[in-house]
């Protein structure tokens, strides 16, 4: 896992060298019964971020989470 911080954003990257999968056509990913990836995307979007998933069969998977950094309110 790699974490990058900038003035207004937090980026987390998780990469594996596993078997990978087809992110477009994999039936288990598209099914409503397999909600893990869908929930990750929805939760990131809910806080103004994004969750990007890339994978290739035989080459592993990369998940990138981009989140806005919250600004502390002045007291």
N, CA, C and O atoms as a CHARMM CRD file, in Angstrom:
* protein
*
  300
    1    1 UNK  N      0.84900  -1.16900   0.00000 PROA 1      0.00000
    2    1 UNK  CA     0.00000   0.00000   0.00000 PROA 1      0.00000
    3    1 UNK  C      0.89800   1.23700   0.00000 PROA 1      0.00000
    4    1 UNK  O      1.90400   1.30700   0.70600 PROA 1      0.00000
    5    2 UNK  N      0.49600   2.19900  -0.81300 PROA 2      0.00000
    6    2 UNK  CA     1.21600   3.46100  -0.89600 PROA 2      0.00000
    7    2 UNK  C      0.22800   4.58600  -0.63500 PROA 2      0.00000
    8    2 UNK  O     -0.89100   4.57800  -1.14800 PROA 2      0.00000
    9    3 UNK  N      0.65700   5.56200   0.17300 PROA 3      0.00000
   10    3 UNK  CA    -0.19400   6.70100   0.49800 PROA 3      0.00000
   11    3 UNK  C      0.51000   7.97200   0.04100 PROA 3      0.00000
   12    3 UNK  O      1.68600   8.18200   0.33700 PROA 3      0.00000
   13    4 UNK  N     -0.22000   8.81700  -0.68400 PROA 4      0.00000
   14    4 UNK  CA     0.28700  10.10300  -1.13800 PROA 4      0.00000
   15    4 UNK  C     -0.59500  11.18800  -0.54500 PROA 4      0.00000
   16    4 UNK  O     -1.82000  11.06400  -0.53500 PROA 4      0.00000
   17    5 UNK  N      0.02200  12.24000  -0.05600 PROA 5      0.00000
   18    5 UNK  CA    -0.73700  13.36300   0.49100 PROA 5      0.00000
   19    5 UNK  C     -0.34700  14.63000  -0.26400 PROA 5      0.00000
   20    5 UNK  O      0.82900  14.87500  -0.53400 PROA 5      0.00000
   21    6 UNK  N     -1.34900  15.42000  -0.59400 PROA 6      0.00000
   22    6 UNK  CA    -1.09000  16.73600  -1.16900 PROA 6      0.00000
   23    6 UNK  C     -1.95600  17.72800  -0.42400 PROA 6      0.00000
   24    6 UNK  O     -2.65400  17.35900   0.52100 PROA 6      0.00000
   25    7 UNK  N     -1.91800  18.94900  -0.82900 PROA 7      0.00000
   26    7 UNK  CA    -2.64700  19.99900  -0.10400 PROA 7      0.00000
   27    7 UNK  C     -4.13400  19.68000   0.05700 PROA 7      0.00000
   28    7 UNK  O     -4.68700  19.86800   1.14200 PROA 7      0.00000
   29    8 UNK  N     -4.77400  19.21300  -0.97700 PROA 8      0.00000
   30    8 UNK  CA    -6.21100  19.01100  -0.88100 PROA 8      0.00000
   31    8 UNK  C     -6.67500  17.59000  -1.10300 PROA 8      0.00000
   32    8 UNK  O     -7.87600  17.34800  -1.21600 PROA 8      0.00000
   33    9 UNK  N     -5.74200  16.63000  -1.17100 PROA 9      0.00000
   34    9 UNK  CA    -6.15800  15.27800  -1.53700 PROA 9      0.00000
   35    9 UNK  C     -5.28800  14.22500  -0.85200 PROA 9      0.00000
   36    9 UNK  O     -4.10700  14.43500  -0.57200 PROA 9      0.00000
   37   10 UNK  N     -5.91700  13.10700  -0.60100 PROA 10     0.00000
   38   10 UNK  CA    -5.24200  11.92000  -0.08200 PROA 10     0.00000
   39   10 UNK  C     -5.44500  10.82200  -1.11700 PROA 10     0.00000
   40   10 UNK  O     -6.57100  10.56900  -1.54600 PROA 10     0.00000
   41   11 UNK  N     -4.35400  10.16700  -1.51900 PROA 11     0.00000
   42   11 UNK  CA    -4.42500   9.09600  -2.52300 PROA 11     0.00000
   43   11 UNK  C     -3.81300   7.84400  -1.91800 PROA 11     0.00000
   44   11 UNK  O     -2.68000   7.86000  -1.43600 PROA 11     0.00000
   45   12 UNK  N     -4.57900   6.75900  -1.95000 PROA 12     0.00000
   46   12 UNK  CA    -4.11400   5.47400  -1.44700 PROA 12     0.00000
   47   12 UNK  C     -4.13700   4.48700  -2.60900 PROA 12     0.00000
   48   12 UNK  O     -5.14500   4.36000  -3.30400 PROA 12     0.00000
   49   13 UNK  N     -3.01800   3.78900  -2.81500 PROA 13     0.00000
   50   13 UNK  CA    -2.92900   2.78900  -3.87600 PROA 13     0.00000
   51   13 UNK  C     -2.60000   1.43500  -3.25200 PROA 13     0.00000
   52   13 UNK  O     -1.67400   1.30800  -2.45100 PROA 13     0.00000
   53   14 UNK  N     -3.37200   0.44100  -3.63500 PROA 14     0.00000
   54   14 UNK  CA    -3.12500  -0.93300  -3.20200 PROA 14     0.00000
   55   14 UNK  C     -2.96400  -1.77600  -4.46400 PROA 14     0.00000
   56   14 UNK  O     -3.84400  -1.79000  -5.32600 PROA 14     0.00000
   57   15 UNK  N     -1.83900  -2.47400  -4.56600 PROA 15     0.00000
   58   15 UNK  CA    -1.52200  -3.26300  -5.74700 PROA 15     0.00000
   59   15 UNK  C     -1.18500  -4.68000  -5.32000 PROA 15     0.00000
   60   15 UNK  O     -0.48600  -4.88600  -4.32700 PROA 15     0.00000
   61   16 UNK  N     -1.68200  -5.65900  -6.07200 PROA 16     0.00000
   62   16 UNK  CA    -1.26600  -7.03400  -5.83300 PROA 16     0.00000
   63   16 UNK  C     -0.82600  -7.67100  -7.14000 PROA 16     0.00000
   64   16 UNK  O     -1.11500  -7.16200  -8.22300 PROA 16     0.00000
   65   17 UNK  N     -0.13500  -8.77300  -7.02700 PROA 17     0.00000
   66   17 UNK  CA     0.33200  -9.48500  -8.22100 PROA 17     0.00000
   67   17 UNK  C     -0.38200 -10.82700  -8.35500 PROA 17     0.00000
   68   17 UNK  O      0.18900 -11.81300  -8.82000 PROA 17     0.00000
   69   18 UNK  N     -1.64300 -10.83600  -7.93400 PROA 18     0.00000
   70   18 UNK  CA    -2.45100 -12.05500  -7.96800 PROA 18     0.00000
   71   18 UNK  C     -2.93300 -12.40700  -9.35900 PROA 18     0.00000
   72   18 UNK  O     -2.32600 -12.02400 -10.35900 PROA 18     0.00000
   73   19 UNK  N     -4.02300 -13.13700  -9.40900 PROA 19     0.00000
   74   19 UNK  CA    -4.51000 -13.64500 -10.68700 PROA 19     0.00000
   75   19 UNK  C     -5.28500 -12.61300 -11.49000 PROA 19     0.00000
   76   19 UNK  O     -5.47400 -12.80300 -12.69200 PROA 19     0.00000
   77   20 UNK  N     -5.73700 -11.53500 -10.87800 PROA 20     0.00000
   78   20 UNK  CA    -6.47500 -10.50200 -11.59100 PROA 20     0.00000
   79   20 UNK  C     -7.84600 -10.96600 -12.05300 PROA 20     0.00000
   80   20 UNK  O     -8.21200 -12.12700 -11.86800 PROA 20     0.00000
   81   21 UNK  N     -8.60000 -10.05700 -12.65100 PROA 21     0.00000
   82   21 UNK  CA    -9.94000 -10.36400 -13.15600 PROA 21     0.00000
   83   21 UNK  C    -10.32800  -9.34000 -14.19500 PROA 21     0.00000
   84   21 UNK  O     -9.69600  -8.29000 -14.31000 PROA 21     0.00000
   85   22 UNK  N    -11.35400  -9.63800 -14.94400 PROA 22     0.00000
   86   22 UNK  CA   -11.87600  -8.74200 -15.98000 PROA 22     0.00000
   87   22 UNK  C    -12.86600  -7.79400 -15.31300 PROA 22     0.00000
   88   22 UNK  O    -13.96900  -8.20800 -14.95800 PROA 22     0.00000
   89   23 UNK  N    -12.48900  -6.53000 -15.13800 PROA 23     0.00000
   90   23 UNK  CA   -13.33000  -5.57800 -14.41300 PROA 23     0.00000
   91   23 UNK  C    -14.59000  -5.19200 -15.17400 PROA 23     0.00000
   92   23 UNK  O    -15.51900  -4.63800 -14.58500 PROA 23     0.00000
   93   24 UNK  N    -14.63900  -5.47400 -16.46800 PROA 24     0.00000
   94   24 UNK  CA   -15.80100  -5.11800 -17.27600 PROA 24     0.00000
   95   24 UNK  C    -16.77300  -6.28600 -17.41300 PROA 24     0.00000
   96   24 UNK  O    -17.98400  -6.08900 -17.30600 PROA 24     0.00000
   97   25 UNK  N    -16.27300  -7.48500 -17.64500 PROA 25     0.00000
   98   25 UNK  CA   -17.13900  -8.61300 -17.97800 PROA 25     0.00000
   99   25 UNK  C    -17.24000  -9.70800 -16.92400 PROA 25     0.00000
  100   25 UNK  O    -17.99100 -10.66500 -17.11200 PROA 25     0.00000
  101   26 UNK  N    -16.51300  -9.59500 -15.83200 PROA 26     0.00000
  102   26 UNK  CA   -16.55100 -10.63500 -14.80100 PROA 26     0.00000
  103   26 UNK  C    -17.94700 -10.68800 -14.17100 PROA 26     0.00000
  104   26 UNK  O    -18.36600  -9.71700 -13.54100 PROA 26     0.00000
  105   27 UNK  N    -18.67400 -11.79800 -14.32600 PROA 27     0.00000
  106   27 UNK  CA   -20.04200 -11.88800 -13.80400 PROA 27     0.00000
  107   27 UNK  C    -20.13100 -11.66000 -12.30000 PROA 27     0.00000
  108   27 UNK  O    -21.10600 -11.07400 -11.83100 PROA 27     0.00000
  109   28 UNK  N    -19.15600 -12.10000 -11.54500 PROA 28     0.00000
  110   28 UNK  CA   -19.21500 -11.92400 -10.08400 PROA 28     0.00000
  111   28 UNK  C    -19.05700 -10.46400  -9.69500 PROA 28     0.00000
  112   28 UNK  O    -19.58700 -10.04100  -8.66800 PROA 28     0.00000
  113   29 UNK  N    -18.33800  -9.68600 -10.49400 PROA 29     0.00000
  114   29 UNK  CA   -18.16300  -8.26600 -10.20600 PROA 29     0.00000
  115   29 UNK  C    -19.43300  -7.49900 -10.56000 PROA 29     0.00000
  116   29 UNK  O    -19.80300  -6.55500  -9.86200 PROA 29     0.00000
  117   30 UNK  N    -20.08700  -7.89100 -11.61900 PROA 30     0.00000
  118   30 UNK  CA   -21.29400  -7.20500 -12.07400 PROA 30     0.00000
  119   30 UNK  C    -22.52900  -7.59400 -11.28900 PROA 30     0.00000
  120   30 UNK  O    -23.52500  -6.87000 -11.31200 PROA 30     0.00000
  121   31 UNK  N    -22.49100  -8.70800 -10.60300 PROA 31     0.00000
  122   31 UNK  CA   -23.65200  -9.21600  -9.88500 PROA 31     0.00000
  123   31 UNK  C    -23.97800  -8.35400  -8.66500 PROA 31     0.00000
  124   31 UNK  O    -23.07900  -7.81800  -8.01600 PROA 31     0.00000
  125   32 UNK  N    -25.25700  -8.22500  -8.36300 PROA 32     0.00000
  126   32 UNK  CA   -25.68300  -7.52600  -7.15300 PROA 32     0.00000
  127   32 UNK  C    -25.31800  -8.31400  -5.89900 PROA 32     0.00000
  128   32 UNK  O    -25.34700  -7.77400  -4.79300 PROA 32     0.00000
  129   33 UNK  N    -24.97800  -9.57600  -6.06700 PROA 33     0.00000
  130   33 UNK  CA   -24.60200 -10.40900  -4.91800 PROA 33     0.00000
  131   33 UNK  C    -23.15900 -10.14600  -4.49300 PROA 33     0.00000
  132   33 UNK  O    -22.79000 -10.46500  -3.36200 PROA 33     0.00000
  133   34 UNK  N    -22.34800  -9.58000  -5.35700 PROA 34     0.00000
  134   34 UNK  CA   -20.94500  -9.27900  -5.06000 PROA 34     0.00000
  135   34 UNK  C    -20.83800  -7.76800  -4.93200 PROA 34     0.00000
  136   34 UNK  O    -20.61600  -7.07500  -5.92500 PROA 34     0.00000
  137   35 UNK  N    -20.99400  -7.25600  -3.72900 PROA 35     0.00000
  138   35 UNK  CA   -21.13800  -5.81000  -3.54900 PROA 35     0.00000
  139   35 UNK  C    -19.87200  -5.10400  -3.07800 PROA 35     0.00000
  140   35 UNK  O    -19.87800  -3.87800  -2.96700 PROA 35     0.00000
  141   36 UNK  N    -18.80000  -5.81400  -2.79900 PROA 36     0.00000
  142   36 UNK  CA   -17.59500  -5.19300  -2.23900 PROA 36     0.00000
  143   36 UNK  C    -17.05800  -4.03700  -3.05100 PROA 36     0.00000
  144   36 UNK  O    -16.84900  -2.94900  -2.51300 PROA 36     0.00000
  145   37 UNK  N    -16.82900  -4.24800  -4.33900 PROA 37     0.00000
  146   37 UNK  CA   -16.28100  -3.18400  -5.18300 PROA 37     0.00000
  147   37 UNK  C    -17.28200  -2.04700  -5.35600 PROA 37     0.00000
  148   37 UNK  O    -16.90500  -0.87600  -5.37300 PROA 37     0.00000
  149   38 UNK  N    -18.53300  -2.39100  -5.48200 PROA 38     0.00000
  150   38 UNK  CA   -19.58800  -1.38000  -5.63900 PROA 38     0.00000
  151   38 UNK  C    -19.66000  -0.48500  -4.40100 PROA 38     0.00000
  152   38 UNK  O    -19.77000   0.73500  -4.52000 PROA 38     0.00000
  153   39 UNK  N    -19.59600  -1.08600  -3.22300 PROA 39     0.00000
  154   39 UNK  CA   -19.67000  -0.31700  -1.98100 PROA 39     0.00000
  155   39 UNK  C    -18.45100   0.59100  -1.83200 PROA 39     0.00000
  156   39 UNK  O    -18.58000   1.73400  -1.39100 PROA 39     0.00000
  157   40 UNK  N    -17.26800   0.08900  -2.19600 PROA 40     0.00000
  158   40 UNK  CA   -16.07200   0.92300  -2.12200 PROA 40     0.00000
  159   40 UNK  C    -16.23400   2.17000  -2.98600 PROA 40     0.00000
  160   40 UNK  O    -15.89400   3.27400  -2.56100 PROA 40     0.00000
  161   41 UNK  N    -16.75100   1.99200  -4.18900 PROA 41     0.00000
  162   41 UNK  CA   -16.95400   3.13700  -5.08900 PROA 41     0.00000
  163   41 UNK  C    -18.00200   4.10100  -4.52200 PROA 41     0.00000
  164   41 UNK  O    -17.80800   5.31600  -4.53900 PROA 41     0.00000
  165   42 UNK  N    -19.10900   3.55100  -4.02100 PROA 42     0.00000
  166   42 UNK  CA   -20.18300   4.39300  -3.47600 PROA 42     0.00000
  167   42 UNK  C    -19.71600   5.19200  -2.27000 PROA 42     0.00000
  168   42 UNK  O    -20.03000   6.37700  -2.15700 PROA 42     0.00000
  169   43 UNK  N    -18.98100   4.57100  -1.37700 PROA 43     0.00000
  170   43 UNK  CA   -18.51400   5.27500  -0.17700 PROA 43     0.00000
  171   43 UNK  C    -17.51400   6.37100  -0.51900 PROA 43     0.00000
  172   43 UNK  O    -17.55500   7.45200   0.06800 PROA 43     0.00000
  173   44 UNK  N    -16.62700   6.10600  -1.45300 PROA 44     0.00000
  174   44 UNK  CA   -15.68000   7.14000  -1.87700 PROA 44     0.00000
  175   44 UNK  C    -16.42800   8.32100  -2.49000 PROA 44     0.00000
  176   44 UNK  O    -16.13200   9.47600  -2.18600 PROA 44     0.00000
  177   45 UNK  N    -17.40300   8.02200  -3.35600 PROA 45     0.00000
  178   45 UNK  CA   -18.18800   9.07400  -4.00500 PROA 45     0.00000
  179   45 UNK  C    -18.96200   9.89700  -2.97600 PROA 45     0.00000
  180   45 UNK  O    -19.09500  11.11200  -3.12500 PROA 45     0.00000
  181   46 UNK  N    -19.46200   9.25100  -1.95300 PROA 46     0.00000
  182   46 UNK  CA   -20.26700   9.91800  -0.92000 PROA 46     0.00000
  183   46 UNK  C    -19.48300  11.01600  -0.20600 PROA 46     0.00000
  184   46 UNK  O    -20.07000  12.00700   0.22800 PROA 46     0.00000
  185   47 UNK  N    -18.16700  10.85400  -0.07900 PROA 47     0.00000
  186   47 UNK  CA   -17.35300  11.86700   0.59700 PROA 47     0.00000
  187   47 UNK  C    -16.59300  12.74700  -0.40100 PROA 47     0.00000
  188   47 UNK  O    -15.66300  13.46000  -0.02500 PROA 47     0.00000
  189   48 UNK  N    -16.99700  12.69100  -1.67300 PROA 48     0.00000
  190   48 UNK  CA   -16.40000  13.54500  -2.68400 PROA 48     0.00000
  191   48 UNK  C    -15.13900  12.98300  -3.32400 PROA 48     0.00000
  192   48 UNK  O    -14.37100  13.72300  -3.93800 PROA 48     0.00000
  193   49 UNK  N    -14.92200  11.67200  -3.18100 PROA 49     0.00000
  194   49 UNK  CA   -13.74000  11.04400  -3.75300 PROA 49     0.00000
  195   49 UNK  C    -14.09100  10.08900  -4.87000 PROA 49     0.00000
  196   49 UNK  O    -15.19800  10.10400  -5.40800 PROA 49     0.00000
  197   50 UNK  N    -13.11600   9.25500  -5.20600 PROA 50     0.00000
  198   50 UNK  CA   -13.35000   8.24000  -6.22400 PROA 50     0.00000
  199   50 UNK  C    -12.51300   7.00300  -5.91700 PROA 50     0.00000
  200   50 UNK  O    -11.45400   7.08500  -5.29400 PROA 50     0.00000
  201   51 UNK  N    -13.00400   5.88100  -6.36100 PROA 51     0.00000
  202   51 UNK  CA   -12.31000   4.60800  -6.21600 PROA 51     0.00000
  203   51 UNK  C    -12.17300   4.00900  -7.61100 PROA 51     0.00000
  204   51 UNK  O    -13.16700   3.70000  -8.26700 PROA 51     0.00000
  205   52 UNK  N    -10.92800   3.84800  -8.05300 PROA 52     0.00000
  206   52 UNK  CA   -10.64700   3.33000  -9.38800 PROA 52     0.00000
  207   52 UNK  C    -10.04100   1.94000  -9.26200 PROA 52     0.00000
  208   52 UNK  O     -9.12900   1.72500  -8.46300 PROA 52     0.00000
  209   53 UNK  N    -10.54100   1.00600 -10.04100 PROA 53     0.00000
  210   53 UNK  CA   -10.06300  -0.36700  -9.98500 PROA 53     0.00000
  211   53 UNK  C     -9.61200  -0.78400 -11.37300 PROA 53     0.00000
  212   53 UNK  O    -10.36600  -0.69600 -12.34300 PROA 53     0.00000
  213   54 UNK  N     -8.36400  -1.24200 -11.45100 PROA 54     0.00000
  214   54 UNK  CA    -7.86100  -1.76800 -12.71600 PROA 54     0.00000
  215   54 UNK  C     -7.26900  -3.13800 -12.45100 PROA 54     0.00000
  216   54 UNK  O     -6.62900  -3.36500 -11.42400 PROA 54     0.00000
  217   55 UNK  N     -7.48800  -4.04400 -13.38600 PROA 55     0.00000
  218   55 UNK  CA    -7.01100  -5.41000 -13.21100 PROA 55     0.00000
  219   55 UNK  C     -6.88900  -6.07000 -14.57000 PROA 55     0.00000
  220   55 UNK  O     -7.64300  -5.77100 -15.49600 PROA 55     0.00000
  221   56 UNK  N     -5.93100  -6.96700 -14.67100 PROA 56     0.00000
  222   56 UNK  CA    -5.77100  -7.76100 -15.88500 PROA 56     0.00000
  223   56 UNK  C     -5.56600  -9.20600 -15.46900 PROA 56     0.00000
  224   56 UNK  O     -4.81000  -9.50500 -14.54500 PROA 56     0.00000
  225   57 UNK  N     -6.23800 -10.07400 -16.15200 PROA 57     0.00000
  226   57 UNK  CA    -6.12300 -11.49600 -15.84800 PROA 57     0.00000
  227   57 UNK  C     -4.65600 -11.91500 -15.94900 PROA 57     0.00000
  228   57 UNK  O     -3.98300 -11.66000 -16.94800 PROA 57     0.00000
  229   58 UNK  N     -4.18900 -12.55900 -14.89700 PROA 58     0.00000
  230   58 UNK  CA    -2.80800 -13.01900 -14.84600 PROA 58     0.00000
  231   58 UNK  C     -1.79700 -11.96500 -14.42700 PROA 58     0.00000
  232   58 UNK  O     -0.60800 -12.26300 -14.30700 PROA 58     0.00000
  233   59 UNK  N     -2.25300 -10.72900 -14.20200 PROA 59     0.00000
  234   59 UNK  CA    -1.31400  -9.65300 -13.87200 PROA 59     0.00000
  235   59 UNK  C     -1.63700  -8.90700 -12.59200 PROA 59     0.00000
  236   59 UNK  O     -0.93000  -7.95900 -12.24900 PROA 59     0.00000
  237   60 UNK  N     -2.67100  -9.29600 -11.88200 PROA 60     0.00000
  238   60 UNK  CA    -2.98200  -8.64300 -10.61700 PROA 60     0.00000
  239   60 UNK  C     -3.98700  -7.51300 -10.73300 PROA 60     0.00000
  240   60 UNK  O     -4.61400  -7.30400 -11.77200 PROA 60     0.00000
  241   61 UNK  N     -4.11700  -6.78900  -9.62400 PROA 61     0.00000
  242   61 UNK  CA    -5.14300  -5.76100  -9.49300 PROA 61     0.00000
  243   61 UNK  C     -4.56000  -4.53700  -8.80200 PROA 61     0.00000
  244   61 UNK  O     -3.67400  -4.64300  -7.95400 PROA 61     0.00000
  245   62 UNK  N     -5.07400  -3.37800  -9.18200 PROA 62     0.00000
  246   62 UNK  CA    -4.69000  -2.12200  -8.54400 PROA 62     0.00000
  247   62 UNK  C     -5.96000  -1.36900  -8.16500 PROA 62     0.00000
  248   62 UNK  O     -6.84900  -1.17400  -8.99300 PROA 62     0.00000
  249   63 UNK  N     -6.03300  -0.95400  -6.91600 PROA 63     0.00000
  250   63 UNK  CA    -7.14800  -0.14600  -6.43100 PROA 63     0.00000
  251   63 UNK  C     -6.57500   1.19900  -6.00200 PROA 63     0.00000
  252   63 UNK  O     -5.65000   1.25900  -5.19200 PROA 63     0.00000
  253   64 UNK  N     -7.13100   2.27800  -6.55000 PROA 64     0.00000
  254   64 UNK  CA    -6.69600   3.63100  -6.21600 PROA 64     0.00000
  255   64 UNK  C     -7.87500   4.36300  -5.59100 PROA 64     0.00000
  256   64 UNK  O     -8.95700   4.43700  -6.17400 PROA 64     0.00000
  257   65 UNK  N     -7.65200   4.89400  -4.41300 PROA 65     0.00000
  258   65 UNK  CA    -8.67600   5.64700  -3.70000 PROA 65     0.00000
  259   65 UNK  C     -8.20000   7.08700  -3.59000 PROA 65     0.00000
  260   65 UNK  O     -7.17800   7.36500  -2.96200 PROA 65     0.00000
  261   66 UNK  N     -8.94500   8.00400  -4.20500 PROA 66     0.00000
  262   66 UNK  CA    -8.65900   9.43700  -4.13900 PROA 66     0.00000
  263   66 UNK  C     -9.71200  10.08300  -3.26000 PROA 66     0.00000
  264   66 UNK  O    -10.90600  10.00700  -3.55200 PROA 66     0.00000
  265   67 UNK  N     -9.27400  10.71900  -2.18600 PROA 67     0.00000
  266   67 UNK  CA   -10.19800  11.35100  -1.25100 PROA 67     0.00000
  267   67 UNK  C     -9.79400  12.80100  -1.00600 PROA 67     0.00000
  268   67 UNK  O     -8.60600  13.12000  -0.95200 PROA 67     0.00000
  269   68 UNK  N    -10.79200  13.68300  -0.85700 PROA 68     0.00000
  270   68 UNK  CA   -10.45900  15.05700  -0.49300 PROA 68     0.00000
  271   68 UNK  C    -10.04300  15.09000   0.97500 PROA 68     0.00000
  272   68 UNK  O    -10.62800  14.40200   1.81200 PROA 68     0.00000
  273   69 UNK  N     -9.04600  15.88200   1.26900 PROA 69     0.00000
  274   69 UNK  CA    -8.64900  16.04100   2.67700 PROA 69     0.00000
  275   69 UNK  C     -9.60300  17.03000   3.32100 PROA 69     0.00000
  276   69 UNK  O     -9.88300  18.09300   2.76700 PROA 69     0.00000
  277   70 UNK  N    -10.09400  16.67400   4.48500 PROA 70     0.00000
  278   70 UNK  CA   -11.02000  17.53400   5.19500 PROA 70     0.00000
  279   70 UNK  C    -10.26600  18.73100   5.78700 PROA 70     0.00000
  280   70 UNK  O     -9.17700  18.58800   6.34300 PROA 70     0.00000
  281   71 UNK  N    -10.86400  19.88600   5.65300 PROA 71     0.00000
  282   71 UNK  CA   -10.28400  21.08500   6.22300 PROA 71     0.00000
  283   71 UNK  C    -10.83100  21.27000   7.64000 PROA 71     0.00000
  284   71 UNK  O    -12.04000  21.18000   7.85200 PROA 71     0.00000
  285   72 UNK  N     -9.96400  21.52400   8.59500 PROA 72     0.00000
  286   72 UNK  CA   -10.39800  21.77700   9.97100 PROA 72     0.00000
  287   72 UNK  C    -11.02300  23.15000  10.05600 PROA 72     0.00000
  288   72 UNK  O    -10.51200  24.12100   9.49800 PROA 72     0.00000
  289   73 UNK  N    -12.13900  23.21600  10.76400 PROA 73     0.00000
  290   73 UNK  CA   -12.80000  24.49600  10.93600 PROA 73     0.00000
  291   73 UNK  C    -12.08400  25.29400  12.00800 PROA 73     0.00000
  292   73 UNK  O    -11.58300  24.73800  12.98500 PROA 73     0.00000
  293   74 UNK  N    -12.04200  26.60400  11.81300 PROA 74     0.00000
  294   74 UNK  CA   -11.44100  27.49100  12.81200 PROA 74     0.00000
  295   74 UNK  C    -12.35400  27.57100  14.02300 PROA 74     0.00000
  296   74 UNK  O    -13.57500  27.64900  13.88300 PROA 74     0.00000
  297   75 UNK  N    -11.77300  27.55300  15.19300 PROA 75     0.00000
  298   75 UNK  CA   -12.58600  27.58900  16.43400 PROA 75     0.00000
  299   75 UNK  C    -12.92900  29.00500  16.80700 PROA 75     0.00000
  300   75 UNK  O    -13.60200  29.23300  17.81200 PROA 75     0.00000
